[in-house]
Amino acid sequence: MKVERLLAIVIMLLNKRRVSARELSDHFEVSLRTVYRDLETINAAGIPIVAYPGASGGYEIMENFTIDRQYLSLDELVAVIAALKGVHSSTDDKQIGQLLEKIKALLITAPSSLQGSAHPVIYDFNPWGSTPAIAEKVNRLREAIEKRLRVRITYTKMQGDATERTIEPVKLIIKGYVWYVYGYCLQRQEDRLFRLSRIADMSVLTEEFSPRPYQQADKLEWLEEWDTSERISLVLQFSSRVHVRVRDMFAPEAIETMQDGSILVRTMMTDDEWLNGMLLSFGDTLFVHEPEHVRERMRDTVKRMTKLYE
């Protein structure tokens, strides 16, 4: 128990910086005398702890102290490397690359029999067949964010119309394998989220901007007003020939296998051009039961296609 408490104290000091002896005593439910002995033990083990007197005083680990590999297990180091490789796969961020090399160097002192250990999970945020174009946009936008420079972009919305925008970029976000830039749009006079794949042209301007206080949060919540498209209920029946593709695309709870082997799917999706293209891609293996306007739209599209090839 003492070893576990000592490790917990070290982690607490690393995370919270300065902590009072009373706070440690209350947290671990031990006496102040025990806390003082624990701090002396940690200090004797080579982790320098500094004491600060006064009302705002307490204990903290010396600022320039760095944690050696012995304070992270081999499995933990391998997990960190795997995660960093996943992030690095989607961008050639030099800082991430340098950090990856530094952490890899910590494994050099591990026994040779363990140096080939690999994490059981591969993290790769780079989609199949992707081009370096997105990585280039990420790097240019990151530079603009760091220097607080406005960026002019040509942005294409889902409906296909392109508009010129000037934005003040604040954050780069990767959601799944899709990159977004979050920032203030001068044309709309509000915060917006832009998908990088829909940015056709981009130029970093020399105009500087001051960040808005509310934009400094590390976590950004999805705002409903960013999605202006209507979501509709769909009832779709697929041929058994495409059951693999259907199970790849839809959640298991949305799928029902019928007696004749066909697959019935009940789901909610955004009613837009992407939906039309996705449904048409199934050809004669799909019948739309609901809603009626989607079924009619599919039929009209097929008629126009047939007329085009007559």
C-alpha positions as a Markdown table, in Angstrom:
| # | Residue | x | y | z |
|---|---|---|---|---|
| 1 | Met | 0.0 | 0.0 | 0.0 |
| 2 | Lys | 2.9 | 2.4 | 0.8 |
| 3 | Val | 4.4 | 1.9 | -2.7 |
| 4 | Glu | 1.0 | 2.6 | -4.3 |
| 5 | Arg | 0.6 | 5.7 | -2.2 |
| 6 | Leu | 4.0 | 7.0 | -3.1 |
| 7 | Leu | 3.4 | 6.5 | -6.8 |
| 8 | Ala | 0.0 | 8.2 | -6.4 |
| 9 | Ile | 1.6 | 11.2 | -4.7 |
| 10 | Val | 4.1 | 11.6 | -7.5 |
| 11 | Ile | 1.4 | 11.5 | -10.1 |
| 12 | Met | -0.7 | 14.0 | -8.1 |
| 13 | Leu | 2.3 | 16.4 | -7.9 |
| 14 | Leu | 2.9 | 16.0 | -11.6 |
| 15 | Asn | -0.7 | 16.8 | -12.5 |
| 16 | Lys | -1.6 | 19.5 | -9.9 |
| 17 | Arg | 1.8 | 21.2 | -9.5 |
| 18 | Arg | 1.7 | 22.5 | -5.9 |
| 19 | Val | -0.2 | 20.5 | -3.3 |
| 20 | Ser | -0.3 | 21.2 | 0.5 |
| 21 | Ala | 0.5 | 18.5 | 3.1 |
| 22 | Arg | -3.0 | 18.8 | 4.5 |
| 23 | Glu | -4.5 | 18.2 | 1.0 |
| 24 | Leu | -2.4 | 15.0 | 0.7 |
| 25 | Ser | -3.3 | 13.9 | 4.2 |
| 26 | Asp | -7.0 | 14.3 | 3.5 |
| 27 | His | -6.8 | 12.7 | 0.1 |
| 28 | Phe | -4.9 | 9.5 | 1.2 |
| 29 | Glu | -6.5 | 9.4 | 4.7 |
| 30 | Val | -3.2 | 9.3 | 6.5 |
| 31 | Ser | -1.6 | 11.6 | 9.1 |
| 32 | Leu | 0.5 | 14.6 | 8.4 |
| 33 | Arg | 3.4 | 12.8 | 9.9 |
| 34 | Thr | 3.0 | 10.0 | 7.3 |
| 35 | Val | 2.8 | 12.5 | 4.5 |
| 36 | Tyr | 6.0 | 14.1 | 5.6 |
| 37 | Arg | 7.7 | 10.7 | 5.7 |
| 38 | Asp | 6.4 | 9.8 | 2.2 |
| 39 | Leu | 7.7 | 13.1 | 0.8 |
| 40 | Glu | 11.1 | 12.4 | 2.3 |
| 41 | Thr | 11.1 | 8.9 | 0.8 |
| 42 | Ile | 10.2 | 10.2 | -2.7 |
| 43 | Asn | 12.9 | 12.9 | -2.4 |
| 44 | Ala | 15.5 | 10.2 | -1.4 |
| 45 | Ala | 14.4 | 8.1 | -4.4 |
| 46 | Gly | 15.7 | 10.9 | -6.7 |
| 47 | Ile | 12.5 | 12.9 | -7.4 |
| 48 | Pro | 13.3 | 16.4 | -6.1 |
| 49 | Ile | 10.4 | 17.8 | -4.2 |
| 50 | Val | 10.5 | 21.5 | -3.2 |
| 51 | Ala | 8.6 | 22.9 | -0.2 |
| 52 | Tyr | 7.1 | 26.5 | -0.3 |
| 53 | Pro | 6.0 | 28.2 | 2.9 |
| 54 | Gly | 3.1 | 30.5 | 3.4 |
| 55 | Ala | -0.6 | 30.5 | 2.9 |
| 56 | Ser | -0.3 | 29.5 | -0.7 |
| 57 | Gly | 2.6 | 27.2 | 0.0 |
| 58 | Gly | 2.9 | 23.5 | -0.4 |
| 59 | Tyr | 5.0 | 20.9 | -2.2 |
| 60 | Glu | 5.8 | 20.4 | -5.9 |
| 61 | Ile | 8.3 | 18.6 | -8.0 |
| 62 | Met | 11.2 | 20.7 | -9.2 |
| 63 | Glu | 10.3 | 22.5 | -12.4 |
| 64 | Asn | 13.2 | 21.3 | -14.5 |
| 65 | Phe | 12.9 | 17.7 | -13.4 |
| 66 | Thr | 12.2 | 15.2 | -16.2 |
| 67 | Ile | 10.8 | 11.7 | -15.8 |
| 68 | Asp | 13.1 | 8.9 | -16.9 |
| 69 | Arg | 11.9 | 5.8 | -18.7 |
| 70 | Gln | 11.8 | 3.9 | -15.4 |
| 71 | Tyr | 8.7 | 5.8 | -14.4 |
| 72 | Leu | 6.8 | 4.6 | -17.4 |
| 73 | Ser | 6.4 | 1.0 | -18.1 |
| 74 | Leu | 7.4 | -0.5 | -21.5 |
| 75 | Asp | 3.8 | -1.2 | -22.3 |
| 76 | Glu | 2.9 | 2.4 | -21.6 |
| 77 | Leu | 5.7 | 3.7 | -23.9 |
| 78 | Val | 4.7 | 1.4 | -26.7 |
| 79 | Ala | 1.1 | 2.6 | -26.4 |
| 80 | Val | 2.2 | 6.3 | -26.6 |
| 81 | Ile | 4.3 | 5.5 | -29.7 |
| 82 | Ala | 1.4 | 3.8 | -31.4 |
| 83 | Ala | -0.9 | 6.7 | -30.7 |
| 84 | Leu | 1.6 | 9.3 | -32.0 |
| 85 | Lys | 2.2 | 7.2 | -35.1 |
| 86 | Gly | -1.5 | 7.4 | -35.8 |
| 87 | Val | -1.6 | 11.1 | -35.5 |
| 88 | His | 1.6 | 11.5 | -37.5 |
| 89 | Ser | 0.1 | 9.3 | -40.3 |
| 90 | Ser | -2.3 | 12.1 | -41.3 |
| 91 | Thr | 0.1 | 15.1 | -41.0 |
| 92 | Asp | 3.8 | 15.7 | -41.4 |
| 93 | Asp | 3.8 | 17.8 | -38.2 |
| 94 | Lys | 7.5 | 18.2 | -37.3 |
| 95 | Gln | 6.8 | 18.6 | -33.6 |
| 96 | Ile | 4.9 | 15.3 | -33.5 |
| 97 | Gly | 7.7 | 13.6 | -35.5 |
| 98 | Gln | 10.4 | 14.9 | -33.1 |
| 99 | Leu | 8.3 | 13.9 | -30.0 |
| 100 | Leu | 7.9 | 10.4 | -31.6 |
| 101 | Glu | 11.7 | 10.0 | -32.0 |
| 102 | Lys | 12.4 | 11.2 | -28.5 |
| 103 | Ile | 10.0 | 8.6 | -27.0 |
| 104 | Lys | 11.4 | 5.9 | -29.2 |
| 105 | Ala | 14.8 | 6.7 | -27.9 |
| 106 | Leu | 13.6 | 5.8 | -24.4 |
| 107 | Leu | 13.2 | 2.2 | -25.5 |
| 108 | Ile | 16.9 | 2.0 | -26.4 |
| 109 | Thr | 17.7 | 1.3 | -22.7 |
| 110 | Ala | 15.1 | -1.5 | -22.6 |
| 111 | Pro | 16.3 | -5.1 | -22.8 |
| 112 | Ser | 17.0 | -6.2 | -26.3 |
| 113 | Ser | 14.3 | -8.9 | -26.0 |
| 114 | Leu | 11.7 | -6.2 | -25.4 |
| 115 | Gln | 12.7 | -3.6 | -28.0 |
| 116 | Gly | 10.7 | -5.3 | -30.7 |
| 117 | Ser | 7.5 | -5.2 | -28.7 |
| 118 | Ala | 4.5 | -3.8 | -30.6 |
| 119 | His | 1.2 | -2.4 | -29.5 |
| 120 | Pro | -1.7 | -4.6 | -30.5 |
| 121 | Val | -3.6 | -1.7 | -32.0 |
| 122 | Ile | -2.7 | 0.3 | -35.1 |
| 123 | Tyr | -3.9 | 3.9 | -35.1 |
| 124 | Asp | -4.1 | 5.4 | -38.6 |
| 125 | Phe | -6.1 | 8.5 | -39.3 |
| 126 | Asn | -5.1 | 8.7 | -42.9 |
| 127 | Pro | -7.8 | 7.4 | -45.2 |
| 128 | Trp | -6.9 | 4.9 | -48.0 |
| 129 | Gly | -5.8 | 6.5 | -51.2 |
| 130 | Ser | -5.4 | 10.0 | -49.7 |
| 131 | Thr | -3.1 | 12.6 | -51.2 |
| 132 | Pro | -0.6 | 15.0 | -49.5 |
| 133 | Ala | -3.0 | 17.9 | -50.2 |
| 134 | Ile | -4.8 | 17.7 | -46.9 |
| 135 | Ala | -1.5 | 17.5 | -45.0 |
| 136 | Glu | -0.3 | 20.6 | -46.8 |
| 137 | Lys | -3.5 | 22.5 | -45.8 |
| 138 | Val | -3.1 | 21.3 | -42.2 |
| 139 | Asn | 0.5 | 22.6 | -42.0 |
| 140 | Arg | -0.4 | 26.0 | -43.6 |
| 141 | Leu | -3.4 | 26.5 | -41.3 |
| 142 | Arg | -1.4 | 25.5 | -38.3 |
| 143 | Glu | 1.2 | 28.2 | -39.2 |
| 144 | Ala | -1.6 | 30.7 | -39.6 |
| 145 | Ile | -3.1 | 29.8 | -36.2 |
| 146 | Glu | 0.3 | 30.1 | -34.5 |
| 147 | Lys | 1.0 | 33.5 | -36.1 |
| 148 | Arg | -2.7 | 34.6 | -35.7 |
| 149 | Leu | -3.1 | 35.4 | -39.4 |
| 150 | Arg | -6.3 | 35.6 | -41.3 |
| 151 | Val | -6.9 | 33.1 | -44.2 |
| 152 | Arg | -8.9 | 33.5 | -47.4 |
| 153 | Ile | -10.5 | 30.4 | -48.7 |
| 154 | Thr | -12.8 | 29.2 | -51.4 |
| 155 | Tyr | -15.3 | 26.9 | -49.7 |
| 156 | Thr | -17.7 | 24.5 | -51.4 |
| 157 | Lys | -20.8 | 23.6 | -49.4 |
| 158 | Met | -22.6 | 20.2 | -49.6 |
| 159 | Gln | -25.1 | 21.7 | -52.1 |
| 160 | Gly | -22.2 | 22.5 | -54.5 |
| 161 | Asp | -22.1 | 26.3 | -54.5 |
| 162 | Ala | -18.7 | 27.8 | -53.8 |
| 163 | Thr | -18.2 | 31.0 | -51.8 |
| 164 | Glu | -15.2 | 33.2 | -50.9 |
| 165 | Arg | -14.6 | 33.4 | -47.1 |
| 166 | Thr | -12.0 | 35.1 | -44.9 |
| 167 | Ile | -11.6 | 33.3 | -41.6 |
| 168 | Glu | -9.6 | 33.7 | -38.4 |
| 169 | Pro | -8.5 | 30.1 | -37.7 |
| 170 | Val | -8.4 | 29.0 | -34.1 |
| 171 | Lys | -8.2 | 25.2 | -34.0 |
| 172 | Leu | -7.5 | 22.3 | -36.3 |
| 173 | Ile | -9.7 | 19.3 | -35.5 |
| 174 | Ile | -9.5 | 15.7 | -36.7 |
| 175 | Lys | -12.8 | 13.8 | -36.3 |
| 176 | Gly | -12.4 | 10.2 | -37.3 |
| 177 | Tyr | -10.2 | 10.6 | -40.4 |
| 178 | Val | -11.7 | 14.0 | -41.5 |
| 179 | Trp | -9.9 | 17.3 | -40.9 |
| 180 | Tyr | -11.7 | 20.5 | -40.0 |
| 181 | Val | -10.6 | 24.1 | -39.2 |
| 182 | Tyr | -12.6 | 26.0 | -36.6 |
| 183 | Gly | -12.6 | 29.7 | -36.6 |
| 184 | Tyr | -14.4 | 33.0 | -37.0 |
| 185 | Cys | -15.9 | 33.7 | -40.4 |
| 186 | Leu | -15.8 | 37.5 | -41.2 |
| 187 | Gln | -18.6 | 37.1 | -43.8 |
| 188 | Arg | -21.0 | 35.3 | -41.5 |
| 189 | Gln | -19.8 | 37.2 | -38.4 |
| 190 | Glu | -19.9 | 34.0 | -36.3 |
| 191 | Asp | -17.8 | 30.9 | -35.5 |
| 192 | Arg | -17.8 | 28.3 | -38.2 |
| 193 | Leu | -16.5 | 24.8 | -38.8 |
| 194 | Phe | -14.9 | 24.1 | -42.3 |
| 195 | Arg | -14.1 | 20.8 | -43.7 |
| 196 | Leu | -10.6 | 20.9 | -45.3 |
| 197 | Ser | -11.5 | 18.6 | -48.2 |
| 198 | Arg | -14.0 | 21.3 | -49.3 |
| 199 | Ile | -11.5 | 24.1 | -49.3 |
| 200 | Ala | -10.5 | 24.5 | -53.0 |
| 201 | Asp | -8.2 | 27.5 | -52.7 |
| 202 | Met | -6.5 | 28.9 | -49.7 |
| 203 | Ser | -4.1 | 31.8 | -49.1 |
| 204 | Val | -2.6 | 33.0 | -45.8 |
| 205 | Leu | -2.9 | 36.8 | -45.5 |
| 206 | Thr | -0.7 | 39.2 | -43.7 |
| 207 | Glu | -3.6 | 40.5 | -41.6 |
| 208 | Glu | -3.2 | 39.7 | -38.0 |
| 209 | Phe | -6.1 | 39.1 | -35.6 |
| 210 | Ser | -6.7 | 38.9 | -31.9 |
| 211 | Pro | -8.2 | 35.6 | -30.6 |
| 212 | Arg | -11.6 | 35.9 | -28.9 |
| 213 | Pro | -11.6 | 34.7 | -25.3 |
| 214 | Tyr | -14.3 | 32.1 | -25.7 |
| 215 | Gln | -12.3 | 30.4 | -28.4 |
| 216 | Gln | -9.6 | 29.2 | -26.1 |
| 217 | Ala | -11.4 | 26.0 | -24.9 |
| 218 | Asp | -9.5 | 22.7 | -25.6 |
| 219 | Lys | -12.7 | 20.9 | -26.3 |
| 220 | Leu | -15.2 | 22.1 | -28.9 |
| 221 | Glu | -18.8 | 20.9 | -28.8 |
| 222 | Trp | -20.8 | 20.3 | -32.0 |
| 223 | Leu | -23.3 | 23.1 | -32.6 |
| 224 | Glu | -26.6 | 22.2 | -34.2 |
| 225 | Glu | -26.6 | 25.4 | -36.3 |
| 226 | Trp | -23.5 | 24.0 | -38.1 |
| 227 | Asp | -25.7 | 21.3 | -39.7 |
| 228 | Thr | -28.4 | 23.1 | -41.6 |
| 229 | Ser | -29.6 | 19.9 | -43.5 |
| 230 | Glu | -32.7 | 18.1 | -42.4 |
| 231 | Arg | -32.4 | 14.5 | -41.0 |
| 232 | Ile | -35.1 | 12.1 | -42.1 |
| 233 | Ser | -36.3 | 8.6 | -41.3 |
| 234 | Leu | -35.5 | 6.0 | -43.9 |
| 235 | Val | -36.8 | 2.4 | -44.4 |
| 236 | Leu | -34.6 | 0.7 | -47.0 |
| 237 | Gln | -34.7 | -2.9 | -48.3 |
| 238 | Phe | -31.5 | -4.3 | -49.8 |
| 239 | Ser | -30.9 | -7.5 | -51.7 |
| 240 | Ser | -28.9 | -10.2 | -49.9 |
| 241 | Arg | -26.2 | -9.8 | -52.6 |
| 242 | Val | -25.0 | -6.6 | -50.9 |
| 243 | His | -25.3 | -7.7 | -47.2 |
| 244 | Val | -21.6 | -7.2 | -46.6 |
| 245 | Arg | -21.6 | -3.6 | -47.8 |
| 246 | Val | -24.9 | -2.9 | -45.9 |
| 247 | Arg | -23.4 | -4.2 | -42.6 |
| 248 | Asp | -20.3 | -2.0 | -43.2 |
| 249 | Met | -22.4 | 1.1 | -43.7 |
| 250 | Phe | -25.2 | 0.8 | -41.1 |
| 251 | Ala | -25.3 | 0.1 | -37.4 |
| 252 | Pro | -26.2 | -3.5 | -36.3 |
| 253 | Glu | -29.3 | -2.3 | -34.4 |
| 254 | Ala | -30.6 | -0.7 | -37.6 |
| 255 | Ile | -30.5 | -4.0 | -39.6 |
| 256 | Glu | -33.1 | -6.7 | -39.8 |
| 257 | Thr | -32.8 | -9.8 | -41.9 |
| 258 | Met | -36.0 | -10.8 | -43.6 |
| 259 | Gln | -37.3 | -14.4 | -44.3 |
| 260 | Asp | -36.4 | -14.2 | -48.0 |
| 261 | Gly | -32.8 | -13.2 | -47.1 |
| 262 | Ser | -33.2 | -9.5 | -47.9 |
| 263 | Ile | -32.1 | -6.9 | -45.4 |
| 264 | Leu | -34.4 | -4.2 | -44.0 |
| 265 | Val | -32.7 | -1.1 | -42.6 |
| 266 | Arg | -34.4 | 1.6 | -40.5 |
| 267 | Thr | -32.1 | 4.6 | -40.0 |
| 268 | Met | -31.9 | 8.4 | -39.8 |
| 269 | Met | -29.8 | 10.3 | -42.3 |
| 270 | Thr | -29.3 | 13.8 | -43.7 |
| 271 | Asp | -31.5 | 14.5 | -46.7 |
| 272 | Asp | -28.9 | 15.9 | -49.1 |
| 273 | Glu | -27.0 | 15.2 | -52.4 |
| 274 | Trp | -24.7 | 12.7 | -50.7 |
| 275 | Leu | -27.8 | 10.6 | -49.7 |
| 276 | Asn | -29.0 | 10.5 | -53.3 |
| 277 | Gly | -25.7 | 9.4 | -54.6 |
| 278 | Met | -25.3 | 6.8 | -51.9 |
| 279 | Leu | -28.7 | 5.3 | -52.5 |
| 280 | Leu | -28.2 | 5.3 | -56.3 |
| 281 | Ser | -24.9 | 3.5 | -55.9 |
| 282 | Phe | -26.8 | 0.4 | -54.8 |
| 283 | Gly | -28.6 | 0.2 | -58.2 |
| 284 | Asp | -31.2 | -2.5 | -58.4 |
| 285 | Thr | -30.2 | -4.1 | -55.1 |
| 286 | Leu | -32.1 | -1.4 | -53.2 |
| 287 | Phe | -35.8 | -0.5 | -52.8 |
| 288 | Val | -36.8 | 2.6 | -50.8 |
| 289 | His | -39.9 | 2.1 | -48.7 |
| 290 | Glu | -39.9 | 5.4 | -46.9 |
| 291 | Pro | -40.1 | 8.3 | -47.1 |
| 292 | Glu | -42.2 | 8.7 | -50.3 |
| 293 | His | -40.4 | 11.8 | -51.5 |
| 294 | Val | -37.0 | 10.0 | -51.6 |
| 295 | Arg | -38.6 | 7.1 | -53.5 |
| 296 | Glu | -40.1 | 9.5 | -56.0 |
| 297 | Arg | -36.8 | 11.3 | -56.3 |
| 298 | Met | -35.0 | 8.0 | -57.0 |
| 299 | Arg | -37.5 | 7.1 | -59.6 |
| 300 | Asp | -37.2 | 10.5 | -61.4 |
| 301 | Thr | -33.4 | 10.3 | -61.4 |
| 302 | Val | -33.5 | 6.8 | -62.9 |
| 303 | Lys | -35.9 | 7.9 | -65.6 |
| 304 | Arg | -33.6 | 10.8 | -66.5 |
| 305 | Met | -30.6 | 8.5 | -66.6 |
| 306 | Thr | -32.5 | 6.1 | -68.9 |
| 307 | Lys | -33.5 | 8.9 | -71.2 |
| 308 | Leu | -29.9 | 10.1 | -71.4 |
| 309 | Tyr | -28.7 | 6.7 | -72.6 |
| 310 | Glu | -31.5 | 6.0 | -75.1 |
